Amino acid sequence: MKSDSNRAADQGAIFNINEGAVFTGNGALMRFIVWPGAGCRMLGGHVALHPPGVEFRPHVHPISEDAIFALKGHGDAFLVDKWIEVGPGDIIYAPAGVEHGTANLKERNSTFVAHGYAGPPQLELYEWAGYCKHGGFDSEAIRQGSSAPGCRDLRLDGELQLGQIPNWGGERAETKTAEQIRKTGAIFNINGGVAYRGFGPLTRFVLAPFTGSLLISVTVVIHEPGETFAPHSHYVSDDATLIVKGRGQAYLGGSWSEVESGDILYAPPLVDHGTRNPKAASEPLVTVSFACPPPFDLYSKAGILVNGRFVLD
């Protein structure tokens, strides 16, 4: 990982889900990973761990949208006015002003892990955690928080399944219009969205302006062995790509690096980035990318955005 926040802001970095500054002020143990304290600008990314009975209490962000990825185990999502069961591969989308939270409320034996992103970042949360004071970030507090213990041996062990959209829980995006989703949020899944194959690997635009969001997006790419999502850059979007399954390589600012599940490729605007799965690989390389603002340049290349309008077949 490039740990220098100035370098990350200018050139990008490779982070990992086991890194980050610890925060425990709202119930669940949380680690800030891809966030302004590490050099990011438009994304605030974290991991939240919920052992049985633990709740990250429902709350509201006045201007930020949240996309919270159920990464490991089954848990509960609070959306608008009720708790909903979620499982691996689900994505909880909460628009600005909509109450939301995460928990592990039922009689489960395992920890529920959520990997969430806010766009733009939740500065009020960083102030609450003690990492942002008097309009600036406290580098010493961040250093201490980044070395604090707190389940730093998390591994992704294949719970995410490709194929069908599950039917557990409620508030499913498939049952709502984009207009309804913008008002109340919804539960998406990595197996849903709008599929596109023109980039090489199968690409799914799961959360996007044409599926209901405004400020944040989620894109899933499934690289079969030998497939590459060619290096590219975004004009204005911060992009954080989580490797959720397999091993491969990530391109960042001029060179390829080895990555595996749990790594996060962060690319600021105008920095080239890409991913590939070696021909000799025995399984797909699956990535989930979060961007703020949504990558309109990517939608244009896919033919979904034409002359300022979204065009879906």
C-alpha positions in Angstrom: 0.0 0.0 0.0 1.1 3.5 -0.7 0.5 5.0 2.8 1.4 8.6 2.0 -2.0 10.4 1.9 -0.6 13.1 -0.5 0.6 10.4 -2.9 -2.8 8.6 -2.7 -4.6 11.8 -3.5 -2.5 12.4 -6.6 -1.5 9.0 -7.8 -3.9 6.5 -6.2 -3.0 3.6 -3.9 -3.8 0.0 -3.1 -5.5 -0.4 0.3 -6.8 -3.5 2.1 -9.9 -4.3 4.2 -7.7 -5.1 7.2 -6.2 -1.6 7.3 -7.6 1.7 8.5 -8.3 3.9 11.5 -10.6 2.3 14.1 -13.8 3.9 15.3 -16.4 2.3 17.8 -18.6 5.2 18.6 -21.9 4.0 17.1 -22.0 0.3 18.1 -20.2 -1.8 15.6 -16.4 -1.7 15.2 -15.6 0.4 12.2 -12.4 1.0 10.2 -12.0 4.0 7.9 -10.0 2.8 4.9 -10.6 4.7 1.7 -11.3 8.1 3.1 -10.1 11.7 3.1 -7.8 10.9 6.1 -5.9 8.6 3.7 -5.9 11.0 0.8 -9.2 10.3 -1.0 -11.4 13.2 -1.9 -14.9 12.1 -3.0 -15.3 8.7 -1.3 -15.5 7.7 2.3 -15.0 3.9 2.5 -15.1 1.8 5.7 -15.5 -1.8 7.0 -18.0 -2.4 9.8 -17.9 -5.6 11.9 -21.1 -6.7 13.6 -20.7 -9.7 16.0 -24.0 -11.3 17.0 -26.2 -8.7 18.8 -24.3 -5.7 17.6 -26.0 -2.8 15.9 -24.6 0.2 14.0 -27.4 2.5 15.0 -29.7 4.0 12.3 -28.7 7.5 11.3 -29.1 10.0 8.5 -26.5 11.8 6.4 -27.7 15.3 5.2 -25.8 15.3 1.9 -24.1 12.0 1.5 -25.4 8.9 -0.3 -24.4 5.5 1.2 -23.8 2.2 -0.7 -23.1 -0.5 1.9 -21.9 -3.9 0.6 -22.8 -7.1 2.6 -19.4 -8.6 2.4 -19.5 -11.6 4.8 -22.2 -13.3 6.8 -25.9 -12.5 7.1 -27.2 -9.4 8.9 -29.8 -6.7 9.0 -30.2 -3.4 7.2 -32.3 -0.6 8.5 -33.9 1.4 5.6 -36.5 4.1 6.0 -38.5 2.6 8.8 -37.7 -1.1 9.3 -35.0 -3.8 9.6 -34.5 -6.0 6.5 -32.4 -9.2 6.3 -29.4 -9.0 4.0 -26.7 -11.5 2.9 -23.5 -11.7 1.0 -23.6 -9.8 -2.3 -26.4 -7.4 -1.2 -25.9 -3.7 -1.5 -27.8 -1.3 0.7 -28.4 2.0 -1.0 -29.5 4.9 1.2 -30.1 8.4 -0.5 -29.2 11.5 1.4 -31.8 12.2 4.2 -32.9 8.5 4.4 -32.4 6.8 7.8 -30.3 3.7 7.6 -28.1 1.4 9.6 -26.7 -2.1 9.9 -26.8 -4.8 12.5 -26.6 -8.5 13.4 -29.8 -8.8 15.4 -31.0 -12.3 15.0 -29.7 -15.5 16.5 -26.7 -16.0 14.3 -23.3 -17.5 15.2 -21.1 -15.5 12.8 -20.0 -11.9 12.4 -21.7 -9.8 9.8 -19.2 -7.7 7.9 -20.3 -4.7 5.8 -18.0 -2.6 3.5 -19.6 0.7 2.9 -18.9 3.9 0.9 -20.4 7.4 1.3 -20.3 9.9 -1.5 -19.3 12.6 -0.7 -17.5 11.6 2.5 -19.2 11.9 5.9 -17.2 14.6 7.5 -19.5 14.8 10.4 -18.7 11.1 11.2 -14.9 11.8 11.1 -15.4 14.7 13.6 -17.4 12.4 15.8 -14.6 9.8 15.7 -12.0 12.4 16.7 -10.1 12.3 13.4 -11.2 15.6 12.0 -10.8 18.7 14.3 -11.1 22.4 13.7 -11.6 21.9 9.9 -8.6 19.6 9.4 -7.5 16.0 9.9 -5.5 15.1 13.0 -2.6 13.1 11.6 -1.4 11.8 15.0 -4.9 10.6 15.9 -5.2 8.8 12.5 -1.8 7.2 13.1 -2.8 5.9 16.5 -6.2 4.7 15.2 -4.5 2.9 12.3 -2.3 0.9 14.6 -5.1 0.0 17.1 -6.2 -3.6 17.2 -9.6 -4.7 16.0 -10.0 -7.9 13.9 -7.3 -7.2 11.3 -7.2 -10.8 10.0 -10.5 -10.7 8.1 -10.5 -12.9 5.0 -13.0 -13.4 2.2 -13.8 -17.1 2.0 -16.1 -17.5 -0.9 -19.5 -16.6 0.6 -20.3 -14.4 -2.4 -22.1 -16.4 -5.1 -22.5 -15.5 -8.7 -25.7 -16.3 -10.5 -29.2 -15.6 -9.2 -30.4 -12.6 -7.2 -31.4 -14.0 -3.8 -35.0 -13.4 -2.5 -34.3 -12.9 1.2 -35.3 -9.7 2.9 -37.3 -6.9 1.3 -37.1 -3.5 -0.3 -35.5 -5.2 -3.4 -34.4 -2.8 -6.2 -36.0 -5.2 -8.7 -39.5 -4.3 -7.3 -39.0 -0.5 -7.5 -38.6 2.2 -10.1 -35.6 4.4 -10.2 -37.7 7.3 -9.1 -38.9 5.4 -6.0 -35.3 4.3 -5.2 -34.1 7.9 -5.2 -36.6 8.7 -2.5 -36.5 5.6 -0.3 -33.4 3.6 -1.2 -33.3 -0.1 -2.0 -31.5 -3.4 -1.6 -29.4 -4.2 -4.7 -27.3 -7.3 -5.4 -24.1 -7.8 -7.3 -25.9 -10.2 -9.7 -28.4 -7.6 -10.8 -28.1 -4.3 -12.7 -27.5 -3.6 -16.4 -25.1 -6.1 -18.1 -22.6 -5.0 -20.7 -19.9 -7.0 -22.5 -18.2 -4.4 -24.6 -15.3 -3.9 -22.3 -14.2 -7.5 -22.4 -15.1 -9.0 -19.0 -18.8 -9.1 -18.1 -19.7 -5.8 -16.5 -22.7 -5.1 -14.4 -23.8 -1.5 -13.7 -25.6 -2.3 -10.5 -26.1 1.0 -8.8 -26.1 4.0 -11.2 -28.2 7.1 -12.1 -30.3 5.0 -14.4 -31.0 2.4 -11.7 -31.8 4.9 -8.9 -28.7 6.7 -7.4 -27.5 10.3 -7.9 -24.1 10.7 -6.3 -22.6 7.2 -6.0 -22.4 4.1 -8.2 -21.5 0.4 -7.9 -20.1 -1.6 -10.8 -19.3 -5.3 -10.8 -16.8 -6.8 -13.2 -16.4 -10.6 -13.7 -13.0 -11.4 -15.3 -12.8 -14.9 -16.6 -9.2 -16.3 -17.0 -7.3 -14.3 -19.6 -9.7 -11.3 -19.5 -8.6 -7.7 -18.9 -10.6 -4.5 -18.1 -8.3 -2.2 -19.9 -6.6 0.7 -18.1 -8.7 3.9 -18.2 -9.3 7.0 -16.2 -12.3 9.0 -15.2 -12.6 12.8 -15.7 -13.9 13.7 -12.2 -14.7 10.4 -10.4 -12.9 8.9 -7.4 -12.9 5.1 -8.0 -12.4 2.4 -5.3 -12.3 -1.2 -6.6 -12.6 -4.1 -4.1 -11.2 -7.5 -5.2 -13.9 -9.8 -3.8 -12.9 -13.1 -5.4 -9.7 -14.6 -6.9 -6.2 -13.3 -7.6 -5.1 -11.1 -10.4 -3.3 -7.9 -11.3 -4.3 -4.2 -10.9 -3.0 -1.4 -13.1 -2.4 1.9 -11.4 -0.6 4.9 -12.8 1.8 3.1 -15.1 2.4 -0.4 -13.7 0.7 -3.7 -12.9 0.7 -5.1 -9.3 -0.4 -8.4 -7.9 -3.7 -8.2 -6.0 -6.0 -10.7 -4.3 -9.4 -10.7 -2.5 -9.5 -8.1 0.2 -7.3 -5.5 -1.7 -8.8 -2.2 -2.8 -7.5 -0.3 -5.8 -8.1 3.4 -5.4 -7.8 5.7 -8.4 -8.5 9.5 -8.2 -9.6 11.4 -11.3 -7.4 11.3 -14.4 -5.3 8.4 -13.0 -5.2 5.3 -15.2 -6.4 2.1 -13.6 -7.5 -1.4 -14.7 -7.7 -5.0 -13.7 -6.9 -8.4 -15.3 -7.1 -12.1 -14.6 -4.1 -14.2 -15.8 -4.8 -16.9 -18.5 -3.5 -19.5 -16.0 -6.0 -18.6 -13.3 -8.3 -21.3 -12.1 -11.3 -19.1 -11.2 -12.9 -15.8 -12.1 -11.5 -12.5 -10.7 -14.5 -10.6 -9.4 -14.3 -6.9 -8.5 -16.8 -4.4 -7.1 -16.1 -0.7 -7.9 -17.6 2.3 -6.0 -17.4 5.7 -7.6 -18.4 9.2 -6.7 -19.6 11.0 -8.8 -20.8 8.1 -11.0 -18.4 7.5 -14.0 -20.4 9.1 -16.8 -17.5 8.7 -19.1 -17.8 4.9 -18.7 -21.5 5.0 -19.4 -20.8 6.9 -22.6 -18.3 4.3 -23.8 -20.9 1.6 -23.1 -23.4 3.5 -25.2 -25.8 3.9 -22.2 -25.3 7.7 -22.1 -26.0 9.4 -25.5 -26.3 13.1 -26.0 -26.9 13.7 -22.4 -29.6 11.1 -22.0 -29.6 7.5 -20.7 -30.5 5.0 -23.3 -31.4 1.5 -22.2 -32.6 -1.3 -24.4 
